């Protein structure tokens, strides 16, 4: 999957809000209904955004009884951060304003 597709997915305001909410939930993840409620969006609207984020690899889902639980794909996030540091910072994290405690 190209980085551009992943960044484009995060370029949508609602998808970025979903990503931030889900990543903050850690490994336990969040059910789709809770995401919709917290962001005050209809489930049908959220569903298409979740699908887009899964298609580009940003989110994973698992079924727990009747709920779909969404988690962030940490491997893909690491790849995106690596892309930024490698290509945008010339492999020098200091150029991007990163310190050791940021990593």
C-alpha positions in Angstrom: 0.0 0.0 0.0 1.4 3.4 -0.9 2.0 5.9 1.8 0.1 8.5 -0.3 -3.1 6.5 0.1 -2.7 6.2 3.8 -1.9 9.9 4.2 -4.9 10.7 2.0 -7.1 8.6 4.2 -5.9 10.6 7.3 -6.4 13.9 5.3 -10.1 13.6 5.9 -11.2 15.4 9.1 -13.5 12.7 10.3 -11.1 9.9 9.6 -8.4 11.7 11.4 -10.7 12.1 14.4 -11.5 8.4 14.2 -7.8 7.5 14.0 -6.9 9.7 17.0 -9.7 8.3 19.1 -8.9 4.6 18.2 -5.1 5.0 18.7 -5.8 6.6 22.1 -7.8 3.4 23.1 -4.7 1.3 22.8 -4.8 -2.4 22.2 -8.3 -2.8 23.6 -9.7 -0.8 20.7 -13.2 0.7 20.4 -16.5 -0.7 19.1 -17.9 1.0 16.1 -20.9 2.2 18.0 -18.8 3.9 20.6 -16.8 5.6 18.0 -19.9 6.9 16.3 -21.4 8.1 19.7 -18.2 9.8 20.8 -17.8 11.6 17.4 -21.5 12.2 17.1 -21.8 10.8 13.6 -24.4 8.4 12.1 -23.3 4.8 12.0 -23.8 4.7 8.2 -21.4 7.6 7.7 -18.9 6.1 10.0 -19.0 2.7 8.4 -17.7 4.0 5.0 -14.9 5.9 6.7 -13.9 2.8 8.8 -13.9 0.7 5.6 -11.6 3.2 3.9 -9.2 3.1 6.8 -9.2 -0.7 6.8 -8.6 -0.9 3.1 -5.4 1.2 3.4 -4.3 -0.7 6.4 -4.6 1.9 9.1 -7.2 0.0 11.1 -7.8 -3.6 12.1 -11.1 -5.0 13.3 -12.1 -8.0 15.3 -15.5 -9.3 16.2 -16.5 -9.7 19.9 -20.0 -11.2 20.0 -22.1 -8.8 18.0 -19.6 -5.8 18.1 -16.9 -4.9 15.7 -13.9 -3.6 17.6 -11.4 -1.4 15.8 -7.7 -1.0 16.7 -4.9 0.8 15.0 -2.5 -1.2 12.9 0.7 -0.2 14.7 3.0 -1.8 12.1 1.5 0.5 9.4 1.8 3.6 11.7 5.5 2.7 12.3 6.0 2.5 8.6 4.4 5.9 8.0 6.5 7.5 10.7 9.6 5.8 9.3 8.7 7.2 5.9 8.5 10.7 7.2 11.8 10.4 9.2 13.6 8.7 6.3 12.4 10.7 3.4 11.3 14.0 4.9 14.0 14.3 7.5 16.9 12.8 5.5 17.1 10.1 8.1 18.0 12.7 10.7 15.2 12.9 13.3 16.7 16.1 14.7 15.8 17.9 11.5 12.1 17.1 12.2 12.3 18.4 15.7 12.3 15.0 17.3 14.1 14.3 20.5 14.9 11.0 22.0 11.9 11.1 24.3 9.6 11.7 21.3 10.6 8.4 19.8 
